[in-house]
Amino acid sequence: MAETIPIAKVRVVEIQSEPYLTDSGLTLHYFGSELEMMDSKEMKDKAFKKYRRRIQENVLEFDEETNGEFTRYFDGRATNLLAFDAFGAYQSYLRIFKKFSDKPYSFKDFIADKKINLKGGSL
């Protein structure tokens, strides 16, 4: 009988029913599995604060790029998860392909070119 050997670890992503998440919700969405692996509460709290700050910086950049179109304010700031994910892909795309092109490539152009449907917000 053949023995199975694990060769890759797959991260499970939970789809949220609500398209908008707070900064803390986004932090748990992106870094929740890393936080769960930490043993001490002190380490978790310190890491959560670091990850939350990183998310806040990204949300501010996202908010600036989209002119607040995908951000809602009720009991704090809530950001559209689908649009924020697409913005992350847009940033990765720019890092790779920006050096090959002189023309500016906006987030809205990226959404249109990739035919991404953002149901939680409008473009």
LOGUFI-551762 format. One record per residue: residue number from 1; residue in one letter; x, y, z of N, C-alpha, C in turn. Coordinates in steps of 0.02 Angstrom, whole numbers, plus 50000, padded with zeros to 5 digits. Example, Ala and Ser with C-alpha at 12.3 -4.5 7.8 and 13.67 -1.06 7.14 Angstrom:
% LOGUFI-551762
marmar k 1&r A&nX 50660&nY 49716&nZ 50390&caX 50615&caY 49775&caZ 50390&cX 50660&cY 49835&cZ 50390
marmar k 2&r S&nX 50642&nY 49888&nZ 50354&caX 50684&caY 49947&caZ 50357&cX 50645&cY 50002&cZ 50394
***
This chain:
% LOGUFI-551762
marmar k 1&r M&nX 50042&nY 49941&nZ 50000&caX 50000&caY 50000&caZ 50000&cX 50044&cY 50062&cZ 50000
marmar k 2&r A&nX 50029&nY 50110&nZ 49958&caX 50069&caY 50171&caZ 49952&cX 50055&cY 50218&cZ 50010
marmar k 3&r E&nX 50107&nY 50249&nZ 50033&caX 50101&caY 50298&caZ 50087&cX 50092&cY 50367&cZ 50057
marmar k 4&r T&nX 50046&nY 50407&nZ 50084&caX 50035&caY 50474&caZ 50059&cX 50082&cY 50522&cZ 50094
marmar k 5&r I&nX 50111&nY 50566&nZ 50056&caX 50156&caY 50616&caZ 50084&cX 50128&cY 50685&cZ 50066
marmar k 6&r P&nX 50115&nY 50726&nZ 50117&caX 50090&caY 50793&caZ 50103&cX 50144&cY 50836&cZ 50071
marmar k 7&r I&nX 50129&nY 50868&nZ 50016&caX 50180&caY 50908&caZ 49982&cX 50164&cY 50983&cZ 49983
marmar k 8&r A&nX 50103&nY 51001&nZ 50001&caX 50085&caY 51072&caZ 50003&cX 50032&cY 51083&cZ 50056
marmar k 9&r K&nX 50035&nY 51141&nZ 50086&caX 49984&caY 51159&caZ 50134&cX 49936&cY 51207&cZ 50099
marmar k 10&r V&nX 49873&nY 51194&nZ 50103&caX 49823&caY 51235&caZ 50070&cX 49789&cY 51278&cZ 50122
marmar k 11&r R&nX 49785&nY 51342&nZ 50108&caX 49752&caY 51387&caZ 50154&cX 49679&cY 51392&cZ 50133
marmar k 12&r V&nX 49635&nY 51382&nZ 50180&caX 49563&caY 51385&caZ 50166&cX 49540&cY 51457&cZ 50176
marmar k 13&r V&nX 49506&nY 51482&nZ 50126&caX 49480&caY 51550&caZ 50130&cX 49405&cY 51545&cZ 50140
marmar k 14&r E&nX 49381&nY 51577&nZ 50191&caX 49310&caY 51576&caZ 50206&cX 49277&cY 51636&cZ 50171
marmar k 15&r I&nX 49226&nY 51623&nZ 50132&caX 49191&caY 51676&caZ 50097&cX 49141&cY 51709&cZ 50145
marmar k 16&r Q&nX 49146&nY 51773&nZ 50150&caX 49102&caY 51810&caZ 50196&cX 49035&cY 51823&cZ 50161
marmar k 17&r S&nX 48981&nY 51816&nZ 50198&caX 48915&caY 51829&caZ 50169&cX 48904&cY 51904&cZ 50159
marmar k 18&r E&nX 48934&nY 51944&nZ 50202&caX 48928&caY 52017&caZ 50198&cX 48987&cY 52043&cZ 50157
marmar k 19&r P&nX 48975&nY 52083&nZ 50106&caX 49031&caY 52106&caZ 50065&cX 49074&cY 52160&cZ 50098
marmar k 20&r Y&nX 49051&nY 52190&nZ 50153&caX 49090&caY 52242&caZ 50185&cX 49118&cY 52218&cZ 50251
marmar k 21&r L&nX 49183&nY 52232&nZ 50264&caX 49216&caY 52214&caZ 50326&cX 49250&cY 52275&cZ 50356
marmar k 22&r T&nX 49254&nY 52277&nZ 50422&caX 49291&caY 52329&caZ 50456&cX 49365&cY 52314&cZ 50450
marmar k 23&r D&nX 49407&nY 52360&nZ 50474&caX 49479&caY 52349&caZ 50472&cX 49498&cY 52287&cZ 50512
marmar k 24&r S&nX 49466&nY 52276&nZ 50569&caX 49480&caY 52216&caZ 50609&cX 49457&cY 52154&cZ 50572
marmar k 25&r G&nX 49400&nY 52158&nZ 50539&caX 49375&caY 52101&caZ 50501&cX 49421&cY 52084&cZ 50443
marmar k 26&r L&nX 49447&nY 52136&nZ 50409&caX 49495&caY 52124&caZ 50354&cX 49559&cY 52092&cZ 50381
marmar k 27&r T&nX 49581&nY 52115&nZ 50440&caX 49641&caY 52086&caZ 50470&cX 49631&cY 52012&cZ 50484
marmar k 28&r L&nX 49574&nY 51995&nZ 50513&caX 49560&caY 51924&caZ 50527&cX 49551&cY 51884&cZ 50463
marmar k 29&r H&nX 49523&nY 51915&nZ 50411&caX 49513&caY 51881&caZ 50347&cX 49580&cY 51863&cZ 50316
marmar k 30&r Y&nX 49627&nY 51910&nZ 50315&caX 49691&caY 51898&caZ 50282&cX 49743&cY 51864&cZ 50326
marmar k 31&r F&nX 49741&nY 51876&nZ 50391&caX 49794&caY 51850&caZ 50435&cX 49768&cY 51805&cZ 50491
marmar k 32&r G&nX 49705&nY 51785&nZ 50488&caX 49675&caY 51744&caZ 50541&cX 49710&cY 51678&cZ 50553
marmar k 33&r S&nX 49730&nY 51645&nZ 50499&caX 49762&caY 51579&caZ 50507&cX 49831&cY 51587&cZ 50539
marmar k 34&r E&nX 49867&nY 51640&nZ 50523&caX 49932&caY 51652&caZ 50555&cX 49924&cY 51668&cZ 50629
marmar k 35&r L&nX 49872&nY 51705&nZ 50646&caX 49860&caY 51722&caZ 50716&cX 49839&cY 51661&cZ 50756
marmar k 36&r E&nX 49801&nY 51616&nZ 50726&caX 49780&caY 51555&caZ 50761&cX 49838&cY 51510&cZ 50778
marmar k 37&r M&nX 49891&nY 51511&nZ 50738&caX 49949&caY 51468&caZ 50751&cX 49992&cY 51492&cZ 50808
marmar k 38&r M&nX 49984&nY 51554&nZ 50829&caX 50025&caY 51581&caZ 50883&cX 50000&cY 51555&cZ 50950
marmar k 39&r D&nX 50048&nY 51541&nZ 50995&caX 50031&caY 51511&caZ 51059&cX 50008&cY 51561&cZ 51111
marmar k 40&r S&nX 50048&nY 51611&nZ 51124&caX 50032&caY 51656&caZ 51180&cX 49986&cY 51713&cZ 51158
marmar k 41&r K&nX 49945&nY 51735&nZ 51204&caX 49898&caY 51789&caZ 51191&cX 49936&cY 51854&cZ 51178
marmar k 42&r E&nX 49992&nY 51863&nZ 51213&caX 50032&caY 51923&caZ 51204&cX 50060&cY 51927&cZ 51133
marmar k 43&r M&nX 50083&nY 51871&nZ 51107&caX 50109&caY 51870&caZ 51038&cX 50053&cY 51883&cZ 50988
marmar k 44&r K&nX 49994&nY 51854&nZ 51001&caX 49936&caY 51864&caZ 50956&cX 49917&cY 51938&cZ 50954
marmar k 45&r D&nX 49913&nY 51969&nZ 51014&caX 49894&caY 52040&caZ 51017&cX 49944&cY 52084&cZ 50981
marmar k 46&r K&nX 50008&nY 52071&nZ 50991&caX 50060&caY 52111&caZ 50959&cX 50058&cY 52102&cZ 50883
marmar k 47&r A&nX 50050&nY 52040&nZ 50860&caX 50046&caY 52026&caZ 50788&cX 49983&cY 52056&cZ 50758
marmar k 48&r F&nX 49926&nY 52051&nZ 50795&caX 49863&caY 52078&caZ 50770&cX 49870&cY 52153&cZ 50759
marmar k 49&r K&nX 49901&nY 52188&nZ 50806&caX 49910&caY 52260&caZ 50799&cX 49953&cY 52277&cZ 50738
marmar k 50&r K&nX 50006&nY 52238&nZ 50728&caX 50050&caY 52249&caZ 50670&cX 50013&cY 52236&cZ 50605
marmar k 51&r Y&nX 49977&nY 52181&nZ 50601&caX 49939&caY 52164&caZ 50541&cX 49883&cY 52214&cZ 50528
marmar k 52&r R&nX 49850&nY 52236&nZ 50582&caX 49795&caY 52283&caZ 50575&cX 49821&cY 52350&cZ 50547
marmar k 53&r R&nX 49880&nY 52371&nZ 50570&caX 49910&caY 52433&caZ 50545&cX 49925&cY 52427&cZ 50470
marmar k 54&r R&nX 49950&nY 52369&nZ 50450&caX 49965&caY 52357&caZ 50379&cX 49901&cY 52360&cZ 50338
marmar k 55&r I&nX 49848&nY 52330&nZ 50363&caX 49783&caY 52332&caZ 50328&cX 49758&cY 52404&cZ 50324
marmar k 56&r Q&nX 49763&nY 52441&nZ 50379&caX 49740&caY 52511&caZ 50379&cX 49777&cY 52553&cZ 50327
marmar k 57&r E&nX 49842&nY 52542&nZ 50321&caX 49880&caY 52579&caZ 50270&cX 49856&cY 52561&cZ 50200
marmar k 58&r N&nX 49844&nY 52497&nZ 50188&caX 49820&caY 52475&caZ 50123&cX 49750&cY 52501&cZ 50109
marmar k 59&r V&nX 49707&nY 52502&nZ 50160&caX 49639&caY 52528&caZ 50151&cX 49641&cY 52603&cZ 50136
marmar k 60&r L&nX 49685&nY 52640&nZ 50168&caX 49691&caY 52711&caZ 50154&cX 49713&cY 52723&cZ 50082
marmar k 61&r E&nX 49760&nY 52684&nZ 50058&caX 49783&caY 52689&caZ 49989&cX 49726&cY 52670&cZ 49941
marmar k 62&r F&nX 49690&nY 52617&nZ 49958&caX 49633&caY 52594&caZ 49918&cX 49579&cY 52648&cZ 49916
marmar k 63&r D&nX 49565&nY 52677&nZ 49974&caX 49514&caY 52729&caZ 49980&cX 49533&cY 52790&cZ 49938
marmar k 64&r E&nX 49596&nY 52808&nZ 49938&caX 49620&caY 52865&caZ 49899&cX 49614&cY 52851&cZ 49824
marmar k 65&r E&nX 49632&nY 52791&nZ 49803&caX 49630&caY 52772&caZ 49732&cX 49559&cY 52770&cZ 49706
marmar k 66&r T&nX 49512&nY 52746&nZ 49747&caX 49442&caY 52738&caZ 49724&cX 49397&cY 52796&cZ 49745
marmar k 67&r N&nX 49425&nY 52847&nZ 49775&caX 49387&caY 52906&caZ 49798&cX 49331&cY 52886&cZ 49846
marmar k 68&r G&nX 49343&nY 52836&nZ 49887&caX 49294&caY 52816&caZ 49938&cX 49233&cY 52780&cZ 49911
marmar k 69&r E&nX 49235&nY 52760&nZ 49848&caX 49176&caY 52729&caZ 49817&cX 49157&cY 52662&cZ 49848
marmar k 70&r F&nX 49205&nY 52626&nZ 49875&caX 49192&caY 52560&caZ 49903&cX 49200&cY 52558&cZ 49979
marmar k 71&r T&nX 49196&nY 52616&nZ 50010&caX 49203&caY 52620&caZ 50083&cX 49140&cY 52651&cZ 50111
marmar k 72&r R&nX 49114&nY 52621&nZ 50163&caX 49054&caY 52647&caZ 50197&cX 49073&cY 52662&cZ 50269
marmar k 73&r Y&nX 49040&nY 52712&nZ 50297&caX 49053&caY 52731&caZ 50366&cX 48990&cY 52723&cZ 50408
marmar k 74&r F&nX 48989&nY 52672&nZ 50449&caX 48937&caY 52662&caZ 50499&cX 48970&cY 52624&cZ 50556
marmar k 75&r D&nX 48971&nY 52653&nZ 50615&caX 49008&caY 52626&caZ 50672&cX 49080&cY 52611&cZ 50652
marmar k 76&r G&nX 49112&nY 52657&nZ 50617&caX 49180&caY 52647&caZ 50593&cX 49180&cY 52636&cZ 50518
marmar k 77&r R&nX 49239&nY 52624&nZ 50493&caX 49247&caY 52615&caZ 50420&cX 49236&cY 52542&cZ 50401
marmar k 78&r A&nX 49199&nY 52531&nZ 50348&caX 49190&caY 52464&caZ 50320&cX 49208&cY 52466&cZ 50246
marmar k 79&r T&nX 49247&nY 52417&nZ 50224&caX 49273&caY 52415&caZ 50156&cX 49245&cY 52355&cZ 50119
marmar k 80&r N&nX 49229&nY 52366&nZ 50056&caX 49203&caY 52312&caZ 50014&cX 49258&cY 52261&cZ 50003
marmar k 81&r L&nX 49246&nY 52199&nZ 50024&caX 49297&caY 52146&caZ 50021&cX 49315&cY 52128&cZ 49949
marmar k 82&r L&nX 49266&nY 52123&nZ 49905&caX 49280&caY 52105&caZ 49835&cX 49323&cY 52158&cZ 49801
marmar k 83&r A&nX 49306&nY 52221&nZ 49811&caX 49344&caY 52275&caZ 49780&cX 49415&cY 52279&cZ 49810
marmar k 84&r F&nX 49421&nY 52267&nZ 49875&caX 49486&caY 52270&caZ 49908&cX 49531&cY 52213&cZ 49883
marmar k 85&r D&nX 49502&nY 52154&nZ 49873&caX 49540&caY 52098&caZ 49844&cX 49563&cY 52114&cZ 49773
marmar k 86&r A&nX 49518&nY 52144&nZ 49734&caX 49535&caY 52163&caZ 49665&cX 49590&cY 52216&cZ 49665
marmar k 87&r F&nX 49589&nY 52261&nZ 49714&caX 49640&caY 52312&caZ 49719&cX 49708&cY 52281&cZ 49735
marmar k 88&r G&nX 49708&nY 52229&nZ 49777&caX 49770&caY 52193&caZ 49791&cX 49799&cY 52161&cZ 49728
marmar k 89&r A&nX 49756&nY 52133&nZ 49687&caX 49778&caY 52103&caZ 49623&cX 49804&cY 52158&cZ 49577
marmar k 90&r Y&nX 49770&nY 52216&nZ 49577&caX 49791&caY 52273&caZ 49536&cX 49861&cY 52297&cZ 49556
marmar k 91&r Q&nX 49874&nY 52301&nZ 49622&caX 49940&caY 52322&caZ 49645&cX 49994&cY 52272&cZ 49625
marmar k 92&r S&nX 49979&nY 52208&nZ 49630&caX 50027&caY 52157&caZ 49609&cX 50041&cY 52163&cZ 49534
marmar k 93&r Y&nX 49988&nY 52174&nZ 49496&caX 49994&caY 52181&caZ 49423&cX 50039&cY 52240&cZ 49407
marmar k 94&r L&nX 50028&nY 52296&nZ 49442&caX 50069&caY 52356&caZ 49429&cX 50142&cY 52344&cZ 49445
marmar k 95&r R&nX 50156&nY 52310&nZ 49500&caX 50226&caY 52297&caZ 49519&cX 50262&cY 52257&cZ 49465
marmar k 96&r I&nX 50226&nY 52212&nZ 49433&caX 50257&caY 52169&caZ 49383&cX 50261&cY 52203&cZ 49314
marmar k 97&r F&nX 50206&nY 52234&nZ 49292&caX 50202&caY 52257&caZ 49223&cX 50211&cY 52332&cZ 49212
marmar k 98&r K&nX 50216&nY 52372&nZ 49265&caX 50221&caY 52444&caZ 49257&cX 50283&cY 52464&cZ 49218
marmar k 99&r K&nX 50338&nY 52428&nZ 49228&caX 50400&caY 52446&caZ 49194&cX 50397&cY 52434&cZ 49118
marmar k 100&r F&nX 50348&nY 52395&nZ 49095&caX 50342&caY 52381&caZ 49023&cX 50297&cY 52430&cZ 48986
marmar k 101&r S&nX 50264&nY 52475&nZ 49023&caX 50216&caY 52520&caZ 48991&cX 50226&cY 52591&cZ 49016
marmar k 102&r D&nX 50216&nY 52640&nZ 48971&caX 50222&caY 52710&caZ 48992&cX 50154&cY 52739&cZ 49010
marmar k 103&r K&nX 50100&nY 52711&nZ 48983&caX 50034&caY 52741&caZ 48995&cX 50010&cY 52726&cZ 49066
marmar k 104&r P&nX 49975&nY 52773&nZ 49097&caX 49948&caY 52760&caZ 49163&cX 49892&cY 52708&cZ 49159
marmar k 105&r Y&nX 49890&nY 52665&nZ 49208&caX 49841&caY 52611&caZ 49209&cX 49803&cY 52615&cZ 49275
marmar k 106&r S&nX 49742&nY 52640&nZ 49272&caX 49704&caY 52651&caZ 49333&cX 49669&cY 52587&cZ 49357
marmar k 107&r F&nX 49645&nY 52590&nZ 49419&caX 49609&caY 52534&caZ 49448&cX 49547&cY 52518&cZ 49408
marmar k 108&r K&nX 49511&nY 52570&nZ 49385&caX 49450&caY 52559&caZ 49345&cX 49467&cY 52526&cZ 49278
marmar k 109&r D&nX 49523&nY 52545&nZ 49248&caX 49545&caY 52512&caZ 49185&cX 49559&cY 52438&cZ 49198
marmar k 110&r F&nX 49592&nY 52424&nZ 49255&caX 49608&caY 52356&caZ 49273&cX 49545&cY 52314&cZ 49281
marmar k 111&r I&nX 49494&nY 52342&nZ 49316&caX 49431&caY 52307&caZ 49327&cX 49397&cY 52293&cZ 49259
marmar k 112&r A&nX 49397&nY 52343&nZ 49215&caX 49365&caY 52334&caZ 49150&cX 49402&cY 52283&cZ 49107
marmar k 113&r D&nX 49469&nY 52286&nZ 49106&caX 49508&caY 52239&caZ 49066&cX 49501&cY 52167&cZ 49089
marmar k 114&r K&nX 49499&nY 52157&nZ 49154&caX 49495&caY 52090&caZ 49182&cX 49423&cY 52066&cZ 49190
marmar k 115&r K&nX 49375&nY 52110&nZ 49173&caX 49303&caY 52094&caZ 49178&cX 49284&cY 52069&cZ 49247
marmar k 116&r I&nX 49307&nY 52105&nZ 49298&caX 49292&caY 52088&caZ 49367&cX 49225&cY 52118&cZ 49386
marmar k 117&r N&nX 49180&nY 52078&nZ 49413&caX 49114&caY 52101&caZ 49433&cX 49114&cY 52114&cZ 49508
marmar k 118&r L&nX 49106&nY 52176&nZ 49527&caX 49103&caY 52194&caZ 49598&cX 49030&cY 52207&cZ 49617
marmar k 119&r K&nX 48998&nY 52157&nZ 49645&caX 48927&caY 52162&caZ 49660&cX 48913&cY 52208&cZ 49719
marmar k 120&r G&nX 48960&nY 52215&nZ 49765&caX 48949&caY 52256&caZ 49825&cX 48955&cY 52330&cZ 49812
marmar k 121&r G&nX 48983&nY 52351&nZ 49757&caX 48991&caY 52422&caZ 49742&cX 48984&cY 52432&cZ 49667
marmar k 122&r S&nX 48988&nY 52494&nZ 49647&caX 48980&caY 52507&caZ 49575&cX 49042&cY 52542&cZ 49549
marmar k 123&r L&nX 49054&nY 52534&nZ 49485&caX 49108&caY 52569&caZ 49452&cX 49081&cY 52611&cZ 49396
***
